[in-house]
Each structure stands twice: as structure tokens, then as C-alpha cells.
Amino acid sequence: MSNTSQQYDASIAICRDIYAKKLRDYGTAWRVFRPSSLTDQLFIKARRVRTIQEKGTQKIADDVRGEFVALVNYSIMALIQLELATDSRLDLPETEALALYNKYAAQAKALMEDKNHDYGEAWREMRISSLTDLILAKLLRIKQIEDNNGSTLISEGVDGNYFDIINYSIFVLIRFSEGTL
């Protein structure tokens, strides 16, 4: 799994670099989003990927790989928003925004390592379309939980679903880097 760990780190570094650059361009303007708005933004990204996969072509030049980077970054933003739910600041200092990003990226990686132990890296044998469908299913679950005001009877909360979206997206980014799509 050391190769996976290194590949994970390389993929998250790409995502973090884009997050950091956009942080310099826009600040933390995303803090204005309610959690449901971030969920919808994630849904738009995942839906675009699925539509392109189904049609086999695309008309907008933005590459699909970038959509998976966005899925990672928006999921981490959503986790930050959950943590800062009672914090009304729209402008976070860059150091704080990056520290929070790093915190959730590290938690996602730890979860990935635990699940890889139990599942034996089954994701390496999955179709990319299946990973996309899993991401969409997680988003539909999040939307249902949000519609239920965050209440669940026996299921994990929205945070667990966001972490899974991060990891499924990183798996796809690793597969892109390997050329094993």
C-alpha cells in the first residue's frame, strides 16, 4: 500500500495546489455557501462526468480530470463548513483555510488506508463509471439527509459521505496518473 499512499499524496497535492491558488484569487468566498449549496455544486460536477461518460463526447473544453479535483476540493470545503457552522466569518485567513484543508485531507487519507486494509484495494479493479455512480449515490444520500435536517436513523452523517467522495475522486485521479482508465 506504500505505492497507494504515495499516489494518494501526489493526487491530494494537486488538489491542494489548485485550492491554494483559488484561495489567493478569490479568498474564502465559498464560505457564503450553505451546505446544501455545496452539495448541489458537487452534484453538478459529478453529473457532468457521468453525462460525458455516457455520451462519450464533451462540448466544454474543461477536462474530466479537473472535475474530480473539484469534487475533492468542494468536499473538503463542505467539511470545513460543517466544522465552522456557527462561525459567521466569510473571510478566513489563508493559513487557517489551508490548515483546515490539510486536516480534512489527512482524515480522508487515514480513512482510505483503513478501508484499503479491509477491502484490499478493490477500487483498482473497478470501472471509473462505477466510481462516478458511487459518488452520485453518496450525493443523493447527502441531499436526503439535508432534506431531513441532518437526521438519520442508522446511517452515517453527511461528513462520512463527503469523505467517501474525496476518496473515490482520489482513486480516479490515481487511475488517471497511471493511465489505467
TAJOQUI-V501091 format. One record per residue. N is the residue number from 1. SS is DSSP state (a for helix, b for strand, c for the rest). PSI is psi as a letter, one per 30 degrees, with the letter a starting at -180 (* if undefined). D_CENTER is the distance of its C-alpha to the mean C-alpha in whole Angstrom. Layout:
BEGIN
N&SS&PSI&D_CENTER ; N&SS&PSI&D_CENTER
END
This chain:
BEGIN
1&c&f&21 ; 2&a&e&22 ; 3&a&e&21 ; 4&a&e&18 ; 5&a&e&17 ; 6&a&e&18 ; 7&a&e&16 ; 8&a&e&13 ; 9&a&e&14 ; 10&a&e&15 ; 11&a&e&12 ; 12&a&e&10 ; 13&a&e&13 ; 14&a&e&13 ; 15&a&e&10 ; 16&a&e&12 ; 17&a&e&15 ; 18&a&e&13 ; 19&a&e&12 ; 20&a&e&16 ; 21&a&e&17 ; 22&a&e&16 ; 23&a&e&17 ; 24&a&e&20 ; 25&a&e&21 ; 26&a&f&20 ; 27&c&a&19 ; 28&c&h&17 ; 29&a&f&18 ; 30&a&f&15 ; 31&a&f&17 ; 32&a&f&19 ; 33&c&k&16 ; 34&c&l&17 ; 35&a&e&14 ; 36&a&e&15 ; 37&a&e&15 ; 38&a&e&11 ; 39&a&e&10 ; 40&a&e&13 ; 41&a&e&11 ; 42&a&e&8 ; 43&a&e&11 ; 44&a&e&13 ; 45&a&e&10 ; 46&a&e&10 ; 47&a&e&14 ; 48&a&e&15 ; 49&a&e&14 ; 50&a&e&16 ; 51&a&e&18 ; 52&a&e&19 ; 53&a&e&19 ; 54&a&e&21 ; 55&a&f&23 ; 56&c&g&23 ; 57&c&l&24 ; 58&c&l&22 ; 59&c&f&24 ; 60&c&k&21 ; 61&c&f&21 ; 62&c&k&18 ; 63&c&l&17 ; 64&a&e&14 ; 65&a&e&13 ; 66&a&f&12 ; 67&a&e&10 ; 68&a&e&7 ; 69&a&e&7 ; 70&a&e&7 ; 71&a&e&4 ; 72&a&e&3 ; 73&a&e&6 ; 74&a&e&6 ; 75&a&e&4 ; 76&a&e&6 ; 77&a&e&9 ; 78&a&e&9 ; 79&a&e&10 ; 80&a&e&12 ; 81&a&e&14 ; 82&a&e&14 ; 83&a&e&16 ; 84&c&g&18 ; 85&c&e&19 ; 86&c&g&23 ; 87&c&j&22 ; 88&c&f&24 ; 89&c&k&23 ; 90&c&e&21 ; 91&c&j&22 ; 92&c&k&20 ; 93&c&k&22 ; 94&a&e&20 ; 95&a&e&21 ; 96&a&e&19 ; 97&a&e&16 ; 98&a&e&16 ; 99&a&e&17 ; 100&a&e&14 ; 101&a&e&12 ; 102&a&e&13 ; 103&a&e&14 ; 104&a&e&10 ; 105&a&e&10 ; 106&a&e&13 ; 107&a&e&12 ; 108&a&e&9 ; 109&a&e&12 ; 110&a&e&15 ; 111&a&e&13 ; 112&a&e&13 ; 113&a&e&16 ; 114&a&e&18 ; 115&a&e&16 ; 116&a&e&18 ; 117&a&e&21 ; 118&a&e&21 ; 119&a&f&20 ; 120&c&h&21 ; 121&c&h&19 ; 122&a&f&19 ; 123&a&f&16 ; 124&a&f&18 ; 125&a&g&20 ; 126&c&l&18 ; 127&c&k&18 ; 128&a&e&15 ; 129&a&e&16 ; 130&a&e&16 ; 131&a&e&12 ; 132&a&e&12 ; 133&a&e&14 ; 134&a&e&12 ; 135&a&e&9 ; 136&a&e&11 ; 137&a&e&13 ; 138&a&e&11 ; 139&a&e&11 ; 140&a&e&14 ; 141&a&e&15 ; 142&a&e&13 ; 143&a&e&15 ; 144&a&e&18 ; 145&a&e&18 ; 146&a&e&17 ; 147&a&f&21 ; 148&c&g&22 ; 149&c&h&22 ; 150&c&g&19 ; 151&c&k&22 ; 152&c&l&22 ; 153&c&e&25 ; 154&c&f&23 ; 155&c&l&19 ; 156&c&l&17 ; 157&c&a&15 ; 158&a&e&12 ; 159&a&e&11 ; 160&a&e&11 ; 161&a&e&9 ; 162&a&e&6 ; 163&a&e&7 ; 164&a&e&8 ; 165&a&e&5 ; 166&a&e&3 ; 167&a&e&7 ; 168&a&e&8 ; 169&a&e&6 ; 170&a&e&8 ; 171&a&e&11 ; 172&a&e&11 ; 173&a&e&11 ; 174&a&e&14 ; 175&a&e&16 ; 176&a&e&16 ; 177&a&f&17 ; 178&a&f&20 ; 179&c&g&21 ; 180&c&h&20 ; 181&c&*&19
END
